[in-house]
Amino acid sequence: MINDKGLLYLIQPAELVGTQRYKIGYSKNNDITKFRKDYKKGSRFLDIYEYDNSPLLVREIRNNFNNKFKLVAGRTYYEGNETDIKKNFNAIISNYNNANNINSSNLISSTNSNYCNKYSSLTNYSYMQNIMYGAKCQTMKKNCNSNYKSYYNEACSANLTYY
């Protein structure tokens, strides 16, 4: 069986900040630190998920977006209201989770970075957005899952390194 694990993302590359253009994609590179380095300083990482079947899901998202938003470049750049794009992106993922019996408790909380949730095959990196854009990094609870701590520490590192 082919390993399709990777990062599914919604970003606004630095050169598009100030516009209503966003990139949706999939990266086989599931190391968030290396993934971030692929984009210029100032890029906005709106949502990043780790999935076992990212190519299939990103195809589903693109098909949906082709009907709702203006495709502005290639097959990955869309133009539209940021709130609408984020809502649609996350709604498609939520529907996919429900259809495939993926428990939403596997998501890492984006609202409380000091709270630990169970980590499994699905990880939501959107909690990093607050850290990357100036939120104070806090000490993690000792009983937090090591994967969660690792991603949290990478986000704090990115905050110090890039901003």
Secondary structure, 3 states (H helix, E strand, C coil): CCCECEEEEEEECHHHCCCCEEEEEEECCCCHHHHHHCCCCCCEEEEEEEECEHHHHHHHHHHHHHHHCEEEECCCEEECCHHHHHHHHHHHHHHHHHHCCCCHHHCCCCCCCCCCCCCCCCEECCHHHHHHCCCCCCCCCCCCCHHHHHHHHHHHHHHHHHC
